[in-house]
Amino acid sequence: MKKNFTIKGEYITLGQLLKAVDLINSGGQAKYFLAENKVLVNGSPSGERGKKLHWGDKVSFGGKVWIIGGDSSASGKSED
């Protein structure tokens, strides 16, 4: 399932995205989540919670894909 994730600004970190889409409850959990789960950024495994995600980047986990996009009127909005 593909979902667009709208950001306001230049980027969002991988840890912030994981929290925003409710895969983790706090930013501190990102390190452990990434160590135990295979998360792909643009098709490559990433374990960096501080990895900057820019418009057009794709994050995959558990059969879901989030495509980072931009919208000047919204921030942190996940769209189907």
N, C-alpha and C positions, 0 to 999 in steps of 0.2 A: 504494500500500500504506500503510495507516494503522497506526501503532504508538503505544502509550501509553508515555510516559517519566515514570517516577515520581521525584519529588523529595522530599527531606525538608527542610522549611523553607519560607520564604515565596516564594523565587524562585531561578532559575538564570540566569546570563547566556547570551546567544546564543553567545559564544565557548566557554564551558564546555560547552554542549550539543553544539556541533560536535565538540569533542574527545571527549566521552563517547560519541558515536555513531560514532566513528572516521572522520569526514570530514576531520579534520586530525590531525597528530601532536603538535602543541604549541600552546599558547595564542598564541604569537607568530605563528603562521601564519593566525590568524583574520582579521586585517586584510586580508591578501593574498587569502585565499579569498573573502571577502565582496566585494572589489573586482572579482574576476574571475568570480564566479558570482551568479546571481539566486536569492536566498534570500527567501522570503516569510514574514512574521510576521503572522498573522491576515489574510492576503490582500494585504498591502502589502509592497513591497520594503523590505528593511532592510539597511543596510550598517554598522550599529552593533554592534561585537563586545561592547560593554558593555550592550546592550539587556537589560533585566530581563524574564524570561519568568515569568509567574505561572500558577497552576493554571487550566486551560481554554484557554490560548493554544495556537495551532496554528502549527507551523513546517513549511514545505514546501520541498523541494529534490529535483530529479531524480526526480520521480514518487513520492516518499515524503513522508508527512506524520507528524510527531511531535506528539502531543497531550500537553501538560504536565499531569500529575496529581500527586496527593499520596497519601502512605501513611506513616503514622507509624512503620512498621517497616522501611522500605526507603529507600535513597538512590541516585539515579543508575541506576535499573534500567529497562532497556528491555524492554517486554513486547509480544508479538504480539497 
